[in-house]
Amino acid sequence: MDAIKHIPTIPLFQGLTPEHHAHVASIVVEKVYRRNQVIFSEGDEGNGFYVVISGRVKVFKLSPDGKEQILHILGAGEPFGEVPVFAGERFPAHAEALEETRVIFFPRASFADLIKKNPSLAMNMLAVLSRRLRRFSALIEDLSLKEVPGRLSAYLLYLSDKKNRETSLTLDISKAQLASLLGTIPETISRILTRMSAEELIESDGHRNIKILDRPGLEELASGERKLL
């Protein structure tokens, strides 16, 4: 894996000059994690941050009784573990590879030096962090205020919006992982998908392939204006 080839494709570094890209590439460490391998644990020293090159990473918290709450599922081009770069703190959650995953690691001290020389990097990172914060705030709102059908509808609409409102979707995580992300259990996810199919909101093959048939109906579920029968 040649880091210099990937740097320009990462949203965090888009808009920078080739010279800046070369400076960024000079500080990174390339790493590969196997499926289910821990990348870092909550409380570990926040000595830098990561960007996914290929594969997927889940960022999650564990309750005292071991229940997992997924906070983010991250794919190619997305950074994680950024907070310590600015705050100098320990990692506030766990990160684990969902499949074989390639990342580039940015040591905190080296990246801080780059930011001093190239302030535009800080602006790019703040923009990425702001988008992440909005997504996280939406997750907290969903878990706190919406019933599970509304949370699932919001997630399906989110997947659709990521693909320019595509109606044919493939869930990129298992039902167990989706349940953890939405704060419920897999059986509930299956029941709700069946009810959505019965009301012709979606068409599902029972596995990971879903087709949105009634987007306005899903939007009403997501907003709480509608209930499943």
ZAMARGU-4260 file (C-alpha; in steps of 0.2 Angstrom, whole numbers, plus 5000, padded with zeros to 4 digits):
<rodrens>
0) 5000/5000/5000 | 5007/5017/4994 | 5001/5030/5006 | 5004/5045/4993 | 4992/5037/4981
5) 4978/5037/4994 | 4980/5054/5003 | 4972/5065/4989 | 4957/5054/4989 | 4953/5056/5008
10) 4941/5070/5011 | 4951/5077/5025 | 4965/5081/5013 | 4956/5086/4997 | 4960/5104/4991
15) 4978/5103/4997 | 4992/5104/4985 | 5002/5089/4979 | 5017/5096/4990 | 5005/5096/5005
20) 5000/5078/5001 | 5018/5072/5000 | 5021/5080/5018 | 5006/5071/5025 | 5011/5055/5017
25) 5028/5056/5025 | 5022/5055/5043 | 5009/5041/5041 | 5011/5023/5046 | 5002/5010/5036
30) 4993/4996/5045 | 4982/4981/5042 | 4970/4973/5054 | 4962/4956/5052 | 4943/4953/5055
35) 4938/4956/5073 | 4955/4963/5078 | 4955/4977/5091 | 4962/4993/5084 | 4961/5002/5101
40) 4952/5001/5117 | 4943/5014/5127 | 4955/5022/5139 | 4970/5018/5128 | 4982/5033/5125
45) 4976/5044/5111 | 4993/5044/5102 | 4986/5048/5085 | 4971/5045/5073 | 4967/5033/5059
50) 4959/5034/5041 | 4951/5019/5033 | 4959/5014/5016 | 4949/4998/5013 | 4937/4988/5024
55) 4926/4994/5038 | 4928/4998/5056 | 4916/4999/5070 | 4917/5011/5085 | 4908/5006/5100
60) 4905/5008/5119 | 4903/4994/5131 | 4891/4995/5146 | 4896/4988/5163 | 4887/4972/5160
65) 4896/4970/5143 | 4881/4976/5131 | 4888/4984/5115 | 4882/5000/5108 | 4889/5004/5091
70) 4892/5023/5088 | 4899/5023/5070 | 4902/5011/5056 | 4916/5018/5045 | 4922/5014/5028
75) 4935/5020/5015 | 4941/5038/5017 | 4933/5040/5034 | 4944/5045/5049 | 4942/5039/5067
80) 4950/5042/5084 | 4952/5061/5079 | 4948/5068/5096 | 4965/5065/5104 | 4974/5075/5090
85) 4965/5091/5097 | 4961/5087/5115 | 4977/5076/5120 | 4965/5064/5129 | 4963/5045/5129
90) 4952/5036/5117 | 4934/5038/5122 | 4928/5022/5114 | 4933/5005/5107 | 4937/5002/5088
95) 4938/4985/5080 | 4939/4979/5062 | 4924/4972/5055 | 4933/4963/5041 | 4951/4964/5035
100) 4954/4982/5035 | 4969/4993/5029 | 4972/5010/5038 | 4984/5024/5038 | 4989/5030/5056
105) 4994/5048/5059 | 5005/5050/5075 | 4998/5065/5085 | 5014/5074/5087 | 5019/5073/5069
110) 5001/5078/5063 | 5001/5093/5075 | 5017/5099/5068 | 5009/5098/5050 | 4994/5108/5056
115) 5006/5122/5062 | 5014/5123/5045 | 4997/5120/5035 | 4982/5128/5045 | 4970/5123/5031
120) 4972/5105/5037 | 4964/5110/5054 | 4950/5118/5044 | 4947/5102/5034 | 4948/5092/5050
125) 4935/5103/5059 | 4923/5101/5044 | 4925/5082/5045 | 4922/5083/5064 | 4907/5094/5063
130) 4899/5082/5051 | 4903/5067/5063 | 4896/5077/5077 | 4879/5080/5067 | 4878/5061/5064
135) 4882/5057/5082 | 4869/5070/5088 | 4856/5062/5076 | 4860/5045/5083 | 4857/5051/5101
140) 4841/5059/5096 | 4835/5043/5088 | 4840/5032/5103 | 4832/5044/5115 | 4816/5050/5106
145) 4811/5038/5092 | 4804/5021/5093 | 4813/5007/5084 | 4803/5008/5068 | 4808/5026/5066
150) 4826/5022/5070 | 4827/5009/5056 | 4818/5020/5044 | 4830/5034/5047 | 4844/5022/5044
155) 4837/5015/5028 | 4835/5033/5022 | 4853/5037/5027 | 4859/5022/5016 | 4848/5028/5002
160) 4855/5046/5003 | 4873/5040/5003 | 4869/5033/4986 | 4860/5048/4979 | 4843/5042/4984
165) 4845/5024/4977 | 4830/5013/4981 | 4839/4996/4980 | 4850/4994/4995 | 4861/4981/5003
170) 4864/4982/5021 | 4883/4983/5024 | 4882/4976/5042 | 4874/4961/5049 | 4857/4962/5058
175) 4866/4959/5075 | 4877/4974/5071 | 4862/4985/5065 | 4853/4981/5080 | 4867/4986/5091
180) 4869/5002/5081 | 4850/5006/5083 | 4849/5001/5102 | 4838/4985/5100 | 4840/4966/5096
185) 4841/4957/5080 | 4824/4949/5082 | 4816/4966/5083 | 4824/4971/5067 | 4818/4956/5058
190) 4800/4959/5064 | 4800/4977/5059 | 4807/4973/5042 | 4793/4960/5040 | 4780/4973/5045
195) 4787/4986/5033 | 4786/4974/5019 | 4768/4970/5024 | 4764/4988/5023 | 4773/4989/5006
200) 4785/5002/5012 | 4800/4991/5007 | 4803/4974/4998 | 4815/4963/5007 | 4823/4946/5003
205) 4825/4942/5021 | 4843/4944/5021 | 4853/4960/5017 | 4844/4966/5001 | 4831/4979/5003
210) 4821/4989/4990 | 4812/5005/4996 | 4795/5006/4988 | 4787/5020/4998 | 4800/5034/5003
215) 4787/5046/5009 | 4780/5033/5020 | 4798/5029/5027 | 4800/5048/5030 | 4784/5048/5040
220) 4790/5034/5051 | 4807/5042/5054 | 4799/5058/5059 | 4786/5050/5070 | 4771/5055/5060
225) 4767/5037/5056 | 4766/5021/5066 | 4767/5003/5059 | 4751/4993/5061
</rodrens>
